[in-house]
Amino acid sequence: MKLRVATYNIHKGVMGLRRPSLTIHELRDRLHELDADLVFLQEVQGRHDKHAEIFHHWPNQAQHEFLSHAPGASVEGLLGHASQKYFHAYGMNAVYPHGHHGNALLSRHPIEWSVNEDVSDHRLEQRGLLHCRVQTPAGPLHTLVAHFGLFNRSRQRQAVKLIEHAKSHIPDQTPVVIGGDFNDWQRRLGGMLTQQLGVDEVLPQKGLLRHLGFGSFPSRLPLLGLDRMFVKGFKIHEAKVMTGGMWGKLSDHAPFVVDLELNGKA
């Protein structure tokens, strides 16, 4: 079984501070063009009353629900079942008086269950780990969508929480995909995850970038590999960061897209 997996920090579907622009509609169009089977999303707006007042075309649905539907679907709350291309799950992390945001998973295959674990390390950053069990034609697949903090010590402790959660909740022989915005520009967490969980980090197949890692941030000049992916039970065919054109205008991160094949499966 082959899978295309993408991880993408969507910056809440809005770009700019002084004159913010709504990007969620164009972002949905481009996201569906990736033709991914699984999409790991960070900074997904579940609700934002202020943006709903400012932007005339702010979706009536939570962003993970809006993104699950095919491009061109109505923004007036008339999204029908026929237009839904993905199953979805959402983990609410940051909560404030006018709304909330968090991580999400979009999946072509049914999501059997999901659980969201709070991995916040201090009050200034509310972070989470969204764990889903996906039922694929080849059997169950566990996915972990992560968004870690801005400080190294916080990320270290959050990585430990991820490892403990995975060891407690995922059977050893079950395929796993871990992805998200790790904010690990110094690349200190990969060794912890590969050694403790037996996963492989997705890296370029050859060349200098294999050692430097993928640049996915900032999207206009992607130099830092903040967005990462780790897999177990899969052969890695291709990995790339989507750069150029509109990708530099939709979010401050660029999407990271990986083609996988389940080991021993056609």
Contacts in CASP RR format, 6 or more apart in sequence:
PFRMAT RR
TARGET T0000
AUTHOR 0000-0000-0000
METHOD contacts of the structure
MODEL  1
MKLRVATYNIHKGVMGLRRPSLTIHELRDRLHELDADLVFLQEVQGRHDK
HAEIFHHWPNQAQHEFLSHAPGASVEGLLGHASQKYFHAYGMNAVYPHGH
HGNALLSRHPIEWSVNEDVSDHRLEQRGLLHCRVQTPAGPLHTLVAHFGL
FNRSRQRQAVKLIEHAKSHIPDQTPVVIGGDFNDWQRRLGGMLTQQLGVD
EVLPQKGLLRHLGFGSFPSRLPLLGLDRMFVKGFKIHEAKVMTGGMWGKL
SDHAPFVVDLELNGKA
1 136 0 8 1.000
1 137 0 8 1.000
1 138 0 8 1.000
1 261 0 8 1.000
1 262 0 8 1.000
1 265 0 8 1.000
1 266 0 8 1.000
2 237 0 8 1.000
2 259 0 8 1.000
2 260 0 8 1.000
2 261 0 8 1.000
2 262 0 8 1.000
3 37 0 8 1.000
3 38 0 8 1.000
3 136 0 8 1.000
3 177 0 8 1.000
3 234 0 8 1.000
3 259 0 8 1.000
3 260 0 8 1.000
3 261 0 8 1.000
3 262 0 8 1.000
4 34 0 8 1.000
4 35 0 8 1.000
4 36 0 8 1.000
4 37 0 8 1.000
4 38 0 8 1.000
4 257 0 8 1.000
4 258 0 8 1.000
4 259 0 8 1.000
4 260 0 8 1.000
5 36 0 8 1.000
5 37 0 8 1.000
5 38 0 8 1.000
5 39 0 8 1.000
5 40 0 8 1.000
5 177 0 8 1.000
5 229 0 8 1.000
5 257 0 8 1.000
5 258 0 8 1.000
5 260 0 8 1.000
6 31 0 8 1.000
6 34 0 8 1.000
6 36 0 8 1.000
6 38 0 8 1.000
6 39 0 8 1.000
6 40 0 8 1.000
6 255 0 8 1.000
6 256 0 8 1.000
6 257 0 8 1.000
6 258 0 8 1.000
7 39 0 8 1.000
7 40 0 8 1.000
7 41 0 8 1.000
7 42 0 8 1.000
7 145 0 8 1.000
7 179 0 8 1.000
7 180 0 8 1.000
7 181 0 8 1.000
7 227 0 8 1.000
7 228 0 8 1.000
7 229 0 8 1.000
7 255 0 8 1.000
7 256 0 8 1.000
8 31 0 8 1.000
8 39 0 8 1.000
8 40 0 8 1.000
8 41 0 8 1.000
8 42 0 8 1.000
8 227 0 8 1.000
8 251 0 8 1.000
8 253 0 8 1.000
8 255 0 8 1.000
8 256 0 8 1.000
9 41 0 8 1.000
9 42 0 8 1.000
9 43 0 8 1.000
9 147 0 8 1.000
9 180 0 8 1.000
9 181 0 8 1.000
9 226 0 8 1.000
9 227 0 8 1.000
9 251 0 8 1.000
9 252 0 8 1.000
9 253 0 8 1.000
10 24 0 8 1.000
10 27 0 8 1.000
10 41 0 8 1.000
10 42 0 8 1.000
10 43 0 8 1.000
10 44 0 8 1.000
10 63 0 8 1.000
10 250 0 8 1.000
10 251 0 8 1.000
10 253 0 8 1.000
11 23 0 8 1.000
11 43 0 8 1.000
11 250 0 8 1.000
11 251 0 8 1.000
11 252 0 8 1.000
11 253 0 8 1.000
12 43 0 8 1.000
12 44 0 8 1.000
12 45 0 8 1.000
12 48 0 8 1.000
12 51 0 8 1.000
12 63 0 8 1.000
12 101 0 8 1.000
13 22 0 8 1.000
13 23 0 8 1.000
13 24 0 8 1.000
13 27 0 8 1.000
13 45 0 8 1.000
13 63 0 8 1.000
13 250 0 8 1.000
13 251 0 8 1.000
14 20 0 8 1.000
14 21 0 8 1.000
14 22 0 8 1.000
14 23 0 8 1.000
14 24 0 8 1.000
14 51 0 8 1.000
14 55 0 8 1.000
15 21 0 8 1.000
15 23 0 8 1.000
15 249 0 8 1.000
15 250 0 8 1.000
15 251 0 8 1.000
15 252 0 8 1.000
20 54 0 8 1.000
22 51 0 8 1.000
22 55 0 8 1.000
22 57 0 8 1.000
22 58 0 8 1.000
23 249 0 8 1.000
23 250 0 8 1.000
23 251 0 8 1.000
24 58 0 8 1.000
24 59 0 8 1.000
24 63 0 8 1.000
24 66 0 8 1.000
24 67 0 8 1.000
25 57 0 8 1.000
25 75 0 8 1.000
26 246 0 8 1.000
26 250 0 8 1.000
27 67 0 8 1.000
27 250 0 8 1.000
27 251 0 8 1.000
28 66 0 8 1.000
28 67 0 8 1.000
28 69 0 8 1.000
28 71 0 8 1.000
29 71 0 8 1.000
30 246 0 8 1.000
30 247 0 8 1.000
30 250 0 8 1.000
31 39 0 8 1.000
31 67 0 8 1.000
31 255 0 8 1.000
32 70 0 8 1.000
32 71 0 8 1.000
32 85 0 8 1.000
34 242 0 8 1.000
34 255 0 8 1.000
34 257 0 8 1.000
36 106 0 8 1.000
36 257 0 8 1.000
37 107 0 8 1.000
37 108 0 8 1.000
37 109 0 8 1.000
38 105 0 8 1.000
38 106 0 8 1.000
38 107 0 8 1.000
38 108 0 8 1.000
38 134 0 8 1.000
38 143 0 8 1.000
38 177 0 8 1.000
39 67 0 8 1.000
39 86 0 8 1.000
39 105 0 8 1.000
39 106 0 8 1.000
39 107 0 8 1.000
40 103 0 8 1.000
40 105 0 8 1.000
40 143 0 8 1.000
40 145 0 8 1.000
40 177 0 8 1.000
40 179 0 8 1.000
40 180 0 8 1.000
41 64 0 8 1.000
41 67 0 8 1.000
41 103 0 8 1.000
41 104 0 8 1.000
41 105 0 8 1.000
41 106 0 8 1.000
41 145 0 8 1.000
42 102 0 8 1.000
42 103 0 8 1.000
42 145 0 8 1.000
42 147 0 8 1.000
42 180 0 8 1.000
42 181 0 8 1.000
43 101 0 8 1.000
43 102 0 8 1.000
43 147 0 8 1.000
43 181 0 8 1.000
44 62 0 8 1.000
44 63 0 8 1.000
44 64 0 8 1.000
44 67 0 8 1.000
44 90 0 8 1.000
44 101 0 8 1.000
44 102 0 8 1.000
44 103 0 8 1.000
44 104 0 8 1.000
45 51 0 8 1.000
45 62 0 8 1.000
45 63 0 8 1.000
45 99 0 8 1.000
45 100 0 8 1.000
45 101 0 8 1.000
46 62 0 8 1.000
46 63 0 8 1.000
46 64 0 8 1.000
46 90 0 8 1.000
46 92 0 8 1.000
46 99 0 8 1.000
46 100 0 8 1.000
46 101 0 8 1.000
46 102 0 8 1.000
47 62 0 8 1.000
47 98 0 8 1.000
47 99 0 8 1.000
47 100 0 8 1.000
48 58 0 8 1.000
48 98 0 8 1.000
48 99 0 8 1.000
48 101 0 8 1.000
49 98 0 8 1.000
49 99 0 8 1.000
50 98 0 8 1.000
51 58 0 8 1.000
52 58 0 8 1.000
57 75 0 8 1.000
59 66 0 8 1.000
59 75 0 8 1.000
59 77 0 8 1.000
60 75 0 8 1.000
60 76 0 8 1.000
60 77 0 8 1.000
61 77 0 8 1.000
61 79 0 8 1.000
62 90 0 8 1.000
63 104 0 8 1.000
64 88 0 8 1.000
64 89 0 8 1.000
64 90 0 8 1.000
64 104 0 8 1.000
64 106 0 8 1.000
65 79 0 8 1.000
65 88 0 8 1.000
66 75 0 8 1.000
66 79 0 8 1.000
67 86 0 8 1.000
67 88 0 8 1.000
67 104 0 8 1.000
67 106 0 8 1.000
68 84 0 8 1.000
68 85 0 8 1.000
68 86 0 8 1.000
68 87 0 8 1.000
68 88 0 8 1.000
68 106 0 8 1.000
69 79 0 8 1.000
69 80 0 8 1.000
69 83 0 8 1.000
69 84 0 8 1.000
69 85 0 8 1.000
70 83 0 8 1.000
70 84 0 8 1.000
70 85 0 8 1.000
72 83 0 8 1.000
73 79 0 8 1.000
73 80 0 8 1.000
73 83 0 8 1.000
85 108 0 8 1.000
86 106 0 8 1.000
86 107 0 8 1.000
86 108 0 8 1.000
87 106 0 8 1.000
87 107 0 8 1.000
87 108 0 8 1.000
87 109 0 8 1.000
87 110 0 8 1.000
87 111 0 8 1.000
88 104 0 8 1.000
88 105 0 8 1.000
88 106 0 8 1.000
88 107 0 8 1.000
88 111 0 8 1.000
89 104 0 8 1.000
89 105 0 8 1.000
89 107 0 8 1.000
89 111 0 8 1.000
89 114 0 8 1.000
89 130 0 8 1.000
89 132 0 8 1.000
90 102 0 8 1.000
90 103 0 8 1.000
90 104 0 8 1.000
90 130 0 8 1.000
91 102 0 8 1.000
91 103 0 8 1.000
91 104 0 8 1.000
91 114 0 8 1.000
91 116 0 8 1.000
91 128 0 8 1.000
91 130 0 8 1.000
92 100 0 8 1.000
92 101 0 8 1.000
92 102 0 8 1.000
92 116 0 8 1.000
93 100 0 8 1.000
93 101 0 8 1.000
93 102 0 8 1.000
93 103 0 8 1.000
93 116 0 8 1.000
93 118 0 8 1.000
93 120 0 8 1.000
93 126 0 8 1.000
93 127 0 8 1.000
93 128 0 8 1.000
93 147 0 8 1.000
94 100 0 8 1.000
94 101 0 8 1.000
94 102 0 8 1.000
94 126 0 8 1.000
95 126 0 8 1.000
102 128 0 8 1.000
102 130 0 8 1.000
102 147 0 8 1.000
103 116 0 8 1.000
103 128 0 8 1.000
103 129 0 8 1.000
103 130 0 8 1.000
103 145 0 8 1.000
103 146 0 8 1.000
103 147 0 8 1.000
103 180 0 8 1.000
104 130 0 8 1.000
104 145 0 8 1.000
105 111 0 8 1.000
105 114 0 8 1.000
105 130 0 8 1.000
105 132 0 8 1.000
105 134 0 8 1.000
105 143 0 8 1.000
105 145 0 8 1.000
107 132 0 8 1.000
107 134 0 8 1.000
107 143 0 8 1.000
109 134 0 8 1.000
109 135 0 8 1.000
109 136 0 8 1.000
109 137 0 8 1.000
109 141 0 8 1.000
110 134 0 8 1.000
110 135 0 8 1.000
111 132 0 8 1.000
111 133 0 8 1.000
111 134 0 8 1.000
111 135 0 8 1.000
112 132 0 8 1.000
112 133 0 8 1.000
112 134 0 8 1.000
112 135 0 8 1.000
112 140 0 8 1.000
113 132 0 8 1.000
113 133 0 8 1.000
114 130 0 8 1.000
114 131 0 8 1.000
114 132 0 8 1.000
114 133 0 8 1.000
115 130 0 8 1.000
115 131 0 8 1.000
115 169 0 8 1.000
116 128 0 8 1.000
116 129 0 8 1.000
116 130 0 8 1.000
116 131 0 8 1.000
117 128 0 8 1.000
117 129 0 8 1.000
117 131 0 8 1.000
117 161 0 8 1.000
117 165 0 8 1.000
118 126 0 8 1.000
118 127 0 8 1.000
118 128 0 8 1.000
119 127 0 8 1.000
119 128 0 8 1.000
119 129 0 8 1.000
119 146 0 8 1.000
119 148 0 8 1.000
119 158 0 8 1.000
119 161 0 8 1.000
119 162 0 8 1.000
120 126 0 8 1.000
120 127 0 8 1.000
120 128 0 8 1.000
121 127 0 8 1.000
121 149 0 8 1.000
121 151 0 8 1.000
121 153 0 8 1.000
121 154 0 8 1.000
121 157 0 8 1.000
121 158 0 8 1.000
122 154 0 8 1.000
125 149 0 8 1.000
125 150 0 8 1.000
125 154 0 8 1.000
127 147 0 8 1.000
127 148 0 8 1.000
127 149 0 8 1.000
127 154 0 8 1.000
127 158 0 8 1.000
128 146 0 8 1.000
128 147 0 8 1.000
129 144 0 8 1.000
129 145 0 8 1.000
129 146 0 8 1.000
129 158 0 8 1.000
129 161 0 8 1.000
129 162 0 8 1.000
129 165 0 8 1.000
130 144 0 8 1.000
130 145 0 8 1.000
130 146 0 8 1.000
131 142 0 8 1.000
131 143 0 8 1.000
131 144 0 8 1.000
131 145 0 8 1.000
131 165 0 8 1.000
131 169 0 8 1.000
132 142 0 8 1.000
132 143 0 8 1.000
132 145 0 8 1.000
133 140 0 8 1.000
133 141 0 8 1.000
133 142 0 8 1.000
133 143 0 8 1.000
134 140 0 8 1.000
134 141 0 8 1.000
134 142 0 8 1.000
134 143 0 8 1.000
135 141 0 8 1.000
138 262 0 8 1.000
138 265 0 8 1.000
140 174 0 8 1.000
140 175 0 8 1.000
141 174 0 8 1.000
141 175 0 8 1.000
141 176 0 8 1.000
141 177 0 8 1.000
142 166 0 8 1.000
142 169 0 8 1.000
142 170 0 8 1.000
142 174 0 8 1.000
142 175 0 8 1.000
142 176 0 8 1.000
142 177 0 8 1.000
143 176 0 8 1.000
143 177 0 8 1.000
143 178 0 8 1.000
143 179 0 8 1.000
144 162 0 8 1.000
144 165 0 8 1.000
144 166 0 8 1.000
144 176 0 8 1.000
144 177 0 8 1.000
144 178 0 8 1.000
144 179 0 8 1.000
145 179 0 8 1.000
145 180 0 8 1.000
146 158 0 8 1.000
146 162 0 8 1.000
146 178 0 8 1.000
146 179 0 8 1.000
146 180 0 8 1.000
146 181 0 8 1.000
146 182 0 8 1.000
147 180 0 8 1.000
147 181 0 8 1.000
147 183 0 8 1.000
148 154 0 8 1.000
148 155 0 8 1.000
148 158 0 8 1.000
148 159 0 8 1.000
148 181 0 8 1.000
148 182 0 8 1.000
148 183 0 8 1.000
148 184 0 8 1.000
148 189 0 8 1.000
149 155 0 8 1.000
149 158 0 8 1.000
149 183 0 8 1.000
150 183 0 8 1.000
152 186 0 8 1.000
152 188 0 8 1.000
155 182 0 8 1.000
155 183 0 8 1.000
155 184 0 8 1.000
155 188 0 8 1.000
155 189 0 8 1.000
156 188 0 8 1.000
156 189 0 8 1.000
156 192 0 8 1.000
159 189 0 8 1.000
159 192 0 8 1.000
159 193 0 8 1.000
160 192 0 8 1.000
162 178 0 8 1.000
162 193 0 8 1.000
163 192 0 8 1.000
163 193 0 8 1.000
163 196 0 8 1.000
163 197 0 8 1.000
166 176 0 8 1.000
166 178 0 8 1.000
166 197 0 8 1.000
167 196 0 8 1.000
167 197 0 8 1.000
170 176 0 8 1.000
175 231 0 8 1.000
175 232 0 8 1.000
175 233 0 8 1.000
175 234 0 8 1.000
175 262 0 8 1.000
176 197 0 8 1.000
176 199 0 8 1.000
176 230 0 8 1.000
176 231 0 8 1.000
176 232 0 8 1.000
176 233 0 8 1.000
177 229 0 8 1.000
177 230 0 8 1.000
177 231 0 8 1.000
177 234 0 8 1.000
177 260 0 8 1.000
178 193 0 8 1.000
178 197 0 8 1.000
178 199 0 8 1.000
178 229 0 8 1.000
178 230 0 8 1.000
178 231 0 8 1.000
179 227 0 8 1.000
179 228 0 8 1.000
179 229 0 8 1.000
179 230 0 8 1.000
180 227 0 8 1.000
180 228 0 8 1.000
180 229 0 8 1.000
181 226 0 8 1.000
181 227 0 8 1.000
181 253 0 8 1.000
182 189 0 8 1.000
182 226 0 8 1.000
182 227 0 8 1.000
182 228 0 8 1.000
183 226 0 8 1.000
184 190 0 8 1.000
184 225 0 8 1.000
184 226 0 8 1.000
184 228 0 8 1.000
185 217 0 8 1.000
185 224 0 8 1.000
185 225 0 8 1.000
185 226 0 8 1.000
187 213 0 8 1.000
187 225 0 8 1.000
189 228 0 8 1.000
190 201 0 8 1.000
190 228 0 8 1.000
190 230 0 8 1.000
191 201 0 8 1.000
193 199 0 8 1.000
193 201 0 8 1.000
193 230 0 8 1.000
194 200 0 8 1.000
194 201 0 8 1.000
194 230 0 8 1.000
197 230 0 8 1.000
197 232 0 8 1.000
198 232 0 8 1.000
199 230 0 8 1.000
199 231 0 8 1.000
199 232 0 8 1.000
200 230 0 8 1.000
200 231 0 8 1.000
200 232 0 8 1.000
200 234 0 8 1.000
200 236 0 8 1.000
201 228 0 8 1.000
201 229 0 8 1.000
201 230 0 8 1.000
202 228 0 8 1.000
202 229 0 8 1.000
202 230 0 8 1.000
202 231 0 8 1.000
202 236 0 8 1.000
202 239 0 8 1.000
202 258 0 8 1.000
203 210 0 8 1.000
203 213 0 8 1.000
203 214 0 8 1.000
203 239 0 8 1.000
204 210 0 8 1.000
204 213 0 8 1.000
204 214 0 8 1.000
204 239 0 8 1.000
205 238 0 8 1.000
205 239 0 8 1.000
213 225 0 8 1.000
214 222 0 8 1.000
214 225 0 8 1.000
214 227 0 8 1.000
214 228 0 8 1.000
214 239 0 8 1.000
214 241 0 8 1.000
214 256 0 8 1.000
215 222 0 8 1.000
215 223 0 8 1.000
215 224 0 8 1.000
215 225 0 8 1.000
215 226 0 8 1.000
215 241 0 8 1.000
215 254 0 8 1.000
216 222 0 8 1.000
216 224 0 8 1.000
216 225 0 8 1.000
216 226 0 8 1.000
216 227 0 8 1.000
216 241 0 8 1.000
216 253 0 8 1.000
216 254 0 8 1.000
216 255 0 8 1.000
216 256 0 8 1.000
217 223 0 8 1.000
217 224 0 8 1.000
217 225 0 8 1.000
217 226 0 8 1.000
217 227 0 8 1.000
217 252 0 8 1.000
217 253 0 8 1.000
217 254 0 8 1.000
218 224 0 8 1.000
218 252 0 8 1.000
218 253 0 8 1.000
219 243 0 8 1.000
219 247 0 8 1.000
219 248 0 8 1.000
219 249 0 8 1.000
219 250 0 8 1.000
219 251 0 8 1.000
219 252 0 8 1.000
219 253 0 8 1.000
219 254 0 8 1.000
220 248 0 8 1.000
222 241 0 8 1.000
222 243 0 8 1.000
222 254 0 8 1.000
226 253 0 8 1.000
227 241 0 8 1.000
227 253 0 8 1.000
227 254 0 8 1.000
227 255 0 8 1.000
227 256 0 8 1.000
228 256 0 8 1.000
229 239 0 8 1.000
229 256 0 8 1.000
229 258 0 8 1.000
231 258 0 8 1.000
231 260 0 8 1.000
233 262 0 8 1.000
233 263 0 8 1.000
234 260 0 8 1.000
234 261 0 8 1.000
234 262 0 8 1.000
234 263 0 8 1.000
235 260 0 8 1.000
235 261 0 8 1.000
235 262 0 8 1.000
235 263 0 8 1.000
236 258 0 8 1.000
236 259 0 8 1.000
236 260 0 8 1.000
237 259 0 8 1.000
237 260 0 8 1.000
237 261 0 8 1.000
238 258 0 8 1.000
238 259 0 8 1.000
239 256 0 8 1.000
239 257 0 8 1.000
239 258 0 8 1.000
239 259 0 8 1.000
240 256 0 8 1.000
240 257 0 8 1.000
241 254 0 8 1.000
241 255 0 8 1.000
241 256 0 8 1.000
241 257 0 8 1.000
242 254 0 8 1.000
242 255 0 8 1.000
242 256 0 8 1.000
242 257 0 8 1.000
243 254 0 8 1.000
247 254 0 8 1.000
247 255 0 8 1.000
248 254 0 8 1.000
END
